[in-house]
Structure formats: structure tokens, C-alpha cells
Amino acid sequence: MTELSPKRRRFVDEYLVDLNAAQAAIRAGYSPRSARSGGPLLLRTPAVARAVAERQARISNHLFVTAERVVLEYARLAFADMRDYLHFAKDGDVLLDWSAMPEDATKAILEVTQDVYNEGRGAAQREVKRTRFKLHDKRGALDALAKHLGLFRERGGEAAETIVTSVIHFAGD
């Protein structure tokens, strides 16, 4: 990155914060009026593009971010199964046994909320615990995986619907 001016080096640093070229240009000291067109133009400059790619690779290596890990996380979210979270008692009550959950199942949980309150009066009063949990966006994860697999883009003139129908038909044979 030594071939870059200090201002361009700052642009690369700022671009890696949020991948917004226009905002990175402004934060690096370029004119806000020209940032909208100037930021993307800077990214197409070979030296800047090379510096961004090098820094992204360094960050990925440092954090062990690989395409395989990203796809695996999407798969965990996309194929989360409620049976990994809920169990039913003989009387029909729903049971949550957090300790019995597979590790992969816990990675799909977005939020857990537990309310504790008293219900009833006098001798009939009892403490009630209500636990709610939300999973990450399953459809968003499925869409991301489908895009990664090329199911939603045109290939050689075929419409995406044809590709998806073909895949579904093939899987059903």
C-alpha cells in the first residue's frame, strides 16, 4: 500500500469500515459533492483496488473468514429445525431444554427473552416463567444460499424459474 497517497490510504481504511465508497471518500477528506461518483471511481483505480483486496485478504486470514465458513453459517440458519429447540411432554406441555440443544442449533438463535411473573391469588398463586425465543431469518439465509448456488440468476438464457423447477424435478426423481 506504499504506492498510495495518504488520502487514498485513508480512503482504503475508511472503505473497509462499511464498504460504502461515497462515505469513505467523504471521511477520507474528499469533497462531499463529488464523493458519490468519486468514491466508486477510486475503487476502480488499480492501486486502490489492489490495496482494498490485500487488506480484505489480510482481515479474512486473521479472522479465519472463509467462503466455506460463511456458507456453513447460512446453512445453519436456513436449515434450523424447531425440533432442536422444542420437546413435548406426555401431557402436551412444550419443554425447552437448552442443555440438550445441539451446538449448531444455538447458532441460529437471534433472541431469548424470559419473563417471570406470579399468576393467581392467595394459596393458588404460583410463579410462572415464560420463555420466548426468535430464530434468525430463515428465508434470508435460504435466499443467500440459493444465490450462492446460482439458483436465482440467469444462465445461458434460461430463466431462474426454469433452473429452480429443474432442480426440484431432479431432486424428486
C-alpha positions in Angstrom: 0.0 0.0 0.0 3.1 2.2 -0.1 2.2 3.4 -3.7 -0.9 5.2 -2.4 -1.0 8.8 -1.3 -2.0 9.4 2.4 -5.5 10.5 1.3 -6.0 7.3 -0.8 -4.6 5.2 2.1 -7.2 6.8 4.4 -9.9 6.1 1.8 -9.0 2.4 1.8 -9.1 2.4 5.6 -12.5 4.1 5.6 -13.9 1.9 2.8 -13.2 -1.2 4.8 -15.3 0.1 7.7 -18.7 -0.2 5.9 -17.9 -0.9 2.2 -19.6 2.4 1.3 -17.3 4.2 -1.3 -19.1 7.5 -1.2 -19.0 7.8 2.6 -15.4 6.5 2.7 -14.4 9.3 0.3 -16.0 11.9 2.5 -14.4 10.6 5.7 -11.1 10.4 3.9 -11.3 14.2 3.1 -12.7 14.2 -0.5 -15.4 16.7 -1.4 -18.9 15.6 -0.4 -20.2 17.0 -3.7 -18.0 14.6 -5.7 -18.0 11.7 -3.3 -20.9 9.9 -4.9 -19.1 9.5 -8.2 -15.5 9.8 -6.9 -15.7 7.0 -4.3 -16.6 4.3 -6.9 -14.1 5.8 -9.3 -11.4 5.5 -6.6 -12.3 1.8 -6.2 -11.7 1.2 -9.9 -8.2 2.7 -9.7 -5.8 -0.3 -9.9 -3.6 0.7 -6.9 -6.7 1.3 -4.7 -8.4 -1.8 -5.8 -5.3 -3.8 -5.1 -4.9 -2.2 -1.7 -8.5 -3.0 -0.8 -8.2 -6.6 -1.9 -4.9 -7.0 0.0 -6.4 -5.6 3.2 -9.6 -7.7 2.9 -7.5 -10.8 2.4 -5.4 -9.9 5.5 -8.5 -9.4 7.5 -10.1 -12.6 6.3 -7.0 -14.6 7.1 -6.6 -13.0 10.5 -10.3 -13.8 11.4 -10.3 -17.2 9.7 -13.2 -16.0 7.5 -13.6 -18.3 4.5 -16.3 -18.8 1.9 -16.9 -22.3 3.5 -17.5 -20.8 6.9 -19.8 -18.2 5.6 -21.9 -20.7 3.6 -21.9 -23.1 6.7 -23.4 -20.3 8.9 -26.0 -19.6 6.2 -26.8 -23.3 6.1 -27.2 -23.4 9.9 -29.7 -20.6 9.8 -31.5 -21.8 6.7 -32.0 -25.4 7.9 -32.7 -24.7 11.6 -35.3 -27.1 12.8 -37.8 -26.4 15.6 -37.4 -30.0 16.8 -33.9 -29.0 18.0 -35.5 -26.5 20.4 -38.9 -27.8 21.5 -39.8 -31.1 23.1 -43.3 -32.2 24.1 -44.1 -33.7 27.4 -46.7 -36.5 27.6 -49.3 -34.0 28.9 -48.7 -31.8 25.8 -46.7 -29.1 27.5 -43.9 -27.7 25.5 -40.5 -28.1 27.0 -37.3 -26.2 26.3 -34.1 -28.0 27.3 -31.3 -25.6 26.4 -28.7 -28.0 27.6 -29.8 -30.7 25.2 -29.6 -28.5 22.1 -27.0 -29.3 19.5 -24.3 -26.6 19.2 -25.3 -25.8 15.7 -28.9 -25.1 16.8 -27.8 -22.5 19.3 -26.1 -20.5 16.5 -29.5 -20.0 14.8 -31.0 -18.2 17.9 -31.4 -14.5 17.5 -33.0 -13.6 20.8 -34.1 -15.2 24.1 -36.4 -13.5 26.5 -37.7 -14.9 29.8 -40.5 -13.3 31.8 -41.1 -14.4 35.3 -44.3 -13.4 37.0 -46.9 -14.5 39.5 -50.2 -15.8 38.4 -53.3 -16.3 40.6 -54.1 -15.1 44.1 -53.6 -16.4 47.6 -52.9 -20.1 48.0 -53.4 -20.6 44.3 -50.7 -18.1 43.4 -47.8 -19.6 41.5 -44.7 -18.4 39.8 -44.8 -18.6 36.0 -41.8 -18.5 33.7 -42.4 -17.7 30.1 -39.6 -18.1 27.7 -39.7 -16.9 24.1 -37.0 -17.1 21.5 -36.6 -16.0 17.9 -34.5 -17.6 15.3 -32.5 -15.7 12.6 -34.2 -15.0 9.3 -34.6 -18.4 7.7 -35.8 -17.1 4.4 -33.0 -14.6 4.1 -30.5 -17.4 4.7 -32.2 -19.7 2.2 -32.1 -16.8 -0.4 -28.4 -16.2 0.2 -27.6 -19.9 -0.2 -29.7 -20.1 -3.4 -27.9 -17.1 -4.8 -24.6 -18.6 -3.9 -25.6 -21.8 -5.7 -26.7 -19.8 -8.7 -30.4 -20.8 -8.5 -31.7 -17.3 -8.9 -29.7 -15.9 -11.8 -30.0 -16.5 -15.5 -27.6 -19.0 -17.0 -27.2 -19.1 -20.8 -30.6 -17.5 -21.4 -32.5 -19.8 -19.1 -34.8 -18.1 -16.7 -34.3 -18.6 -12.9 -37.7 -20.3 -12.6 -36.6 -22.9 -15.2 -33.5 -23.7 -13.2 -35.3 -24.0 -9.9 -38.0 -26.2 -11.5 -35.3 -28.4 -13.0 -33.5 -28.7 -9.7 -36.8 -29.6 -7.8 -37.8 -32.1 -10.5 -34.4 -33.7 -10.4 -34.5 -34.0 -6.6 -37.9 -35.6 -6.8 -36.9 -38.3 -9.3 
